[in-house]
Amino acid sequence: MARSKSNNVQINISIPMEWKTELENLARIYSVEEGKTITFIDLMRRGIQEKYQLGEQDE
């Protein structure tokens, strides 16, 4: 997921610890499947992109 730094906005959110734990577990599985490191934050970005049908930004 290529993102241009000049167009990024940082936000702070709070999620239940159980969600974070589940997302971390899923991220480990995706990392193995995709052969690269995936973080729980990457999964959240993907979920938002998919839910709202947002396109990826090229650098």
The 8 nearest C-alpha neighbors of each residue, nearest first, counted from 0:
[[1, 2, 55, 56, 57, 41, 45, 44],
 [2, 0, 57, 58, 56, 3, 55, 4],
 [3, 1, 56, 58, 4, 57, 0, 55],
 [2, 4, 58, 5, 6, 7, 57, 56],
 [5, 3, 7, 6, 2, 58, 8, 1],
 [4, 6, 3, 7, 8, 2, 58, 56],
 [7, 5, 4, 3, 8, 2, 56, 58],
 [8, 6, 4, 5, 9, 3, 2, 10],
 [7, 9, 10, 6, 5, 4, 11, 3],
 [8, 10, 7, 11, 12, 6, 4, 5],
 [11, 9, 8, 12, 7, 13, 40, 44],
 [10, 12, 9, 13, 14, 8, 40, 43],
 [13, 11, 10, 14, 9, 15, 40, 43],
 [12, 14, 15, 11, 16, 19, 10, 18],
 [15, 13, 16, 18, 12, 19, 17, 11],
 [14, 16, 17, 18, 19, 13, 20, 21],
 [15, 17, 19, 18, 20, 14, 21, 13],
 [16, 18, 20, 15, 19, 21, 14, 22],
 [19, 17, 21, 15, 20, 16, 22, 14],
 [20, 18, 22, 16, 17, 21, 23, 15],
 [19, 21, 17, 23, 18, 22, 16, 24],
 [22, 20, 24, 18, 23, 19, 25, 17],
 [21, 23, 25, 19, 39, 24, 20, 26],
 [24, 22, 26, 39, 20, 21, 25, 19],
 [23, 25, 21, 27, 22, 26, 20, 28],
 [26, 24, 22, 28, 27, 23, 29, 21],
 [25, 27, 23, 29, 28, 24, 38, 37],
 [28, 26, 30, 24, 25, 29, 23, 31],
 [27, 29, 25, 31, 26, 30, 32, 24],
 [30, 28, 32, 26, 31, 27, 33, 25],
 [31, 29, 36, 37, 27, 35, 33, 28],
 [30, 32, 34, 28, 29, 33, 27, 35],
 [33, 31, 29, 30, 34, 28, 35, 27],
 [34, 32, 30, 35, 31, 29, 36, 37],
 [33, 35, 31, 30, 32, 36, 29, 37],
 [36, 34, 30, 33, 37, 31, 32, 29],
 [35, 37, 30, 38, 34, 27, 31, 33],
 [38, 36, 30, 26, 41, 35, 29, 39],
 [39, 37, 41, 40, 26, 36, 42, 23],
 [38, 40, 42, 23, 22, 41, 26, 43],
 [39, 41, 43, 38, 42, 44, 37, 22],
 [42, 40, 44, 38, 39, 43, 37, 45],
 [43, 41, 45, 39, 40, 44, 46, 38],
 [42, 44, 40, 46, 45, 41, 47, 39],
 [43, 45, 41, 47, 42, 46, 48, 40],
 [46, 44, 42, 48, 43, 47, 49, 41],
 [45, 47, 43, 49, 48, 44, 50, 42],
 [46, 48, 50, 44, 49, 45, 51, 43],
 [49, 47, 53, 45, 46, 52, 51, 50],
 [48, 50, 52, 46, 47, 51, 45, 53],
 [51, 49, 47, 48, 52, 46, 53, 45],
 [50, 52, 48, 53, 49, 47, 46, 54],
 [53, 51, 49, 48, 50, 54, 47, 46],
 [54, 52, 48, 51, 55, 49, 47, 50],
 [55, 53, 56, 52, 48, 49, 51, 57],
 [56, 54, 57, 53, 0, 1, 2, 48],
 [55, 57, 2, 1, 54, 58, 3, 0],
 [58, 56, 1, 2, 55, 3, 0, 54],
 [57, 3, 2, 1, 56, 4, 5, 55]]
